[in-house]
Amino acid sequence: MKRQSVLDLRKKADNDEKIVMVTAYDYTMARLVDAAGVDMVLVGDSLGMVVQGHDDTLPVTLDHMVYHVQCVSRGLQRAHLVADMPFMSYQIDGAQALASAGRLMQEGRANSVKLEGGERSAEAVRRCVEAGIPVVGHVGLTPQSVHAMGGFRIQGRTEEAADRVVRDAVAVAEAGAFCIVLEGIPSDVAAEITNRLEIPTIGIGAGPHCSGQVLVCNDILGMDLSFAPKFVKRYARVEETAVQAFEAFANEVRAGSFPGPEHSFERKNAPRKVAKLY
């Protein structure tokens, strides 16, 4: 089965079909997400927080990303695979960006790469696109700039800030990105960008007017019920189910009821038991 291509995704947007993206980090989750029929799977550097337990995405390295992209790639048959370019893997210059993107494509088997930033990242986008690497942009709330933004804060709320986000989106599109993620911006700003650009927009915390939407698989499943930002909708409460299952397992082990005969193995042609004579 062929994975969704850049042309397939562009056709969906042209036909006003919403694009569905889910962020995943491993083979098992990728297999399940792909079976659900999503269009794009993003291996996000958010794995620094979701998988590694950090407070932000900055500790994630290119080696980490290559490894997780490889895992997710093995679980996909039809979804387009996007790989995040982590902090300091593309900011130095276009040559560094091209080398990092090349590793994610060649070693990770990604179909495209994603990098944060607007006008400041346009050259990195351009270098990758010129080399034949499809690029997804990312503007608005850009997690790798968490310290510069003073935290994970909604962007574009003032007229000046909104204009800046729009300029960033335009710069990324003009540099050759085939798609752009809009994160943490007001709905009307996302609508303006979507209407202005010819490329699809994927929203997360950007309202309903984008060409598509993305959420992290763990958030969709409710695997951490303490994490409840406004933009997330839970479609399950897996944390509760998982804790109950682990508690049931622990209780049965302690009670000696697991494993039972149905979970145990016997030797073939086992010797006949001999009664003790003493």
C-alpha positions in Angstrom: 0.0 0.0 0.0 1.4 3.4 -1.0 1.8 6.2 1.5 0.0 9.5 1.0 2.2 11.8 -1.1 2.5 15.5 -1.1 0.3 15.6 -4.2 -2.4 13.5 -2.5 -2.5 15.9 0.5 -2.6 18.9 -1.8 -5.5 17.4 -3.7 -7.4 16.9 -0.5 -7.0 20.5 0.4 -8.0 21.6 -3.1 -11.1 19.6 -2.8 -11.9 21.1 0.7 -11.4 17.7 2.4 -10.0 18.1 5.9 -6.6 16.6 6.5 -6.1 14.5 9.6 -2.7 14.4 11.3 -1.8 12.6 14.5 1.5 12.8 16.4 3.0 9.4 17.4 6.3 8.2 18.6 6.6 4.4 18.3 5.8 1.4 16.1 2.7 0.2 18.0 1.0 3.6 18.1 1.9 4.2 14.5 0.3 0.9 13.5 -3.0 1.8 15.3 -3.1 5.3 14.0 -2.5 4.1 10.4 -5.2 1.5 10.8 -7.6 4.4 11.7 -7.0 5.9 8.3 -5.3 9.2 9.2 -3.7 11.2 6.4 -0.4 12.2 8.1 1.6 11.0 11.1 4.0 13.4 12.7 6.9 12.2 14.8 7.2 15.4 16.9 10.1 16.6 19.0 7.4 16.8 21.7 8.6 13.3 22.5 11.0 15.1 24.8 8.0 15.8 27.0 5.7 12.9 26.3 8.3 10.1 26.1 11.4 11.4 27.8 9.7 13.3 30.6 11.4 16.7 30.1 9.7 20.1 30.6 10.2 21.2 27.0 11.5 19.9 23.7 15.0 21.4 23.8 16.9 18.3 25.0 15.8 16.2 22.0 18.6 15.5 19.6 18.7 14.6 15.9 19.8 11.0 16.9 16.7 10.7 19.1 14.5 11.9 16.2 16.0 9.5 13.7 15.4 6.6 16.1 11.8 7.4 16.7 11.1 8.1 13.0 12.5 4.7 12.2 10.1 3.1 14.7 7.1 4.9 13.4 8.0 4.3 9.8 7.8 0.6 10.3 4.3 0.9 11.6 2.9 2.9 8.7 1.5 1.7 5.4 -0.6 4.6 4.0 -0.1 7.7 6.2 2.4 10.3 5.1 5.2 10.4 7.6 6.5 13.8 8.8 9.6 14.1 10.9 10.3 17.0 13.2 13.7 18.7 13.0 14.8 19.2 16.6 16.4 22.3 18.2 19.7 23.3 16.8 19.5 20.9 13.9 18.8 23.6 11.3 19.3 27.0 12.9 23.0 27.5 12.1 22.7 27.6 8.3 21.1 26.1 5.2 23.8 23.5 4.9 23.2 22.2 8.4 19.4 22.1 7.8 19.9 20.1 4.6 22.2 17.6 6.3 19.8 17.1 9.2 16.8 16.7 6.9 18.7 14.3 4.8 19.3 12.0 7.8 15.6 12.0 8.7 14.7 11.1 5.1 17.5 8.6 4.5 17.9 6.9 7.8 14.5 7.6 9.3 12.5 6.9 6.1 10.4 10.0 6.6 8.3 11.4 3.7 8.9 15.0 4.7 10.4 17.1 7.5 9.0 19.9 9.7 10.8 22.8 11.1 9.8 25.8 13.2 10.0 29.5 12.5 8.9 31.8 9.8 11.1 34.5 8.2 14.1 33.4 10.2 13.8 29.8 8.9 12.9 30.6 5.3 16.5 29.9 4.0 16.5 26.5 5.7 13.2 25.6 4.1 14.4 26.8 0.7 17.6 24.7 0.9 15.7 21.5 1.7 13.1 22.1 -0.9 15.8 22.8 -3.6 17.3 19.4 -2.7 14.0 17.7 -3.3 13.0 17.3 0.4 9.3 18.2 1.1 9.0 20.6 4.0 6.2 21.4 6.5 6.5 24.8 8.2 5.4 25.6 11.7 4.6 29.1 12.9 2.8 30.7 15.9 3.5 29.0 19.2 6.9 27.4 18.3 7.9 25.2 21.3 11.6 25.4 20.5 11.4 29.1 21.3 9.7 28.6 24.6 12.2 30.7 26.5 12.1 33.5 24.0 8.3 33.5 24.2 8.3 33.4 28.0 6.6 30.0 28.1 4.0 28.2 26.1 1.9 31.2 25.3 -0.7 31.9 22.7 0.8 34.0 19.9 -0.8 36.7 17.6 -3.3 38.2 20.1 -2.4 41.8 19.3 -2.6 43.3 15.8 1.1 43.7 15.6 1.7 40.1 16.8 -0.9 38.8 14.4 0.7 40.6 11.5 4.0 38.9 12.5 2.5 35.5 12.5 1.0 36.1 9.0 4.3 37.3 7.7 6.0 34.2 9.0 3.5 31.9 7.4 3.8 33.8 4.0 7.6 33.5 4.2 7.5 29.8 4.8 5.1 29.3 1.9 7.2 31.4 -0.4 10.3 29.4 0.5 8.6 26.3 -0.8 6.9 24.5 2.1 4.1 22.3 0.9 2.1 22.6 4.2 2.3 24.6 7.4 1.3 23.9 11.0 -0.4 26.8 12.8 0.0 26.4 16.6 -1.5 28.4 19.4 -2.9 31.4 17.5 -6.4 33.0 17.5 -8.9 31.4 15.1 -9.3 34.5 13.0 -5.6 34.8 12.4 -5.5 31.1 11.4 -8.4 31.8 9.0 -6.6 34.7 7.4 -3.5 32.6 6.8 -5.5 29.7 5.5 -7.4 31.9 3.0 -4.2 33.7 2.0 -2.0 30.8 1.3 -2.3 28.2 -1.5 -0.8 25.5 0.7 -2.7 23.5 3.3 -2.7 24.6 7.0 -2.8 22.2 9.9 -4.1 23.6 13.1 -3.4 22.8 16.8 -4.9 25.3 19.1 -5.7 27.4 16.0 -9.4 27.0 15.6 -11.6 25.3 13.0 -10.7 27.2 9.9 -7.5 25.4 9.0 -7.2 22.8 6.2 -6.7 20.1 8.8 -6.0 19.4 12.5 -3.3 17.6 14.5 -3.3 16.3 18.1 -0.8 14.1 20.0 -1.9 10.4 20.2 -1.5 10.4 24.0 -3.8 13.4 24.3 -6.5 11.9 22.1 -6.4 8.7 24.2 -6.3 10.5 27.5 -3.1 8.8 28.7 -2.3 11.7 31.0 -5.5 13.1 32.5 -3.5 15.8 34.4 -2.6 17.4 31.1 -5.7 19.4 29.9 -4.9 22.4 27.7 -7.9 24.1 26.1 -7.1 22.9 22.6 -7.2 19.2 23.5 -10.2 17.0 23.2 -10.0 13.5 24.8 -11.7 10.7 22.9 -10.8 8.1 25.5 -9.6 7.9 29.1 -6.9 5.3 28.7 -5.0 6.3 31.8 -7.8 5.1 34.0 -8.2 1.8 32.0 -4.4 1.2 32.1 -4.1 1.8 35.8 -7.0 -0.6 36.5 -5.4 -3.3 34.3 -2.1 -3.0 36.0 -3.7 -3.1 39.5 -5.7 -6.2 38.4 -2.5 -7.9 37.2 -0.7 -7.0 40.5 -3.5 -8.3 42.6 -3.7 -11.7 40.8 0.1 -12.2 41.0 0.1 -11.5 44.7 -2.9 -13.8 45.2 -1.3 -16.6 43.2 -4.1 -16.8 40.7 -2.0 -15.7 37.8 -0.6 -17.5 35.9 -3.2 -20.2 35.8 -3.1 -23.6 33.9 -4.3 -21.8 30.8 -1.3 -19.6 30.8 1.3 -22.3 31.6 3.1 -24.9 29.5 3.7 -28.6 29.9 6.5 -30.8 28.6 5.6 -33.2 25.8 5.8 -36.8 26.9 6.4 -35.7 30.5 7.5 -38.5 32.8 4.8 -40.2 34.9 4.7 -38.9 38.4 6.0 -41.4 40.9 4.4 -41.4 44.4 6.8 -40.9 47.3 7.6 -44.1 49.2 8.5 -42.4 52.4 
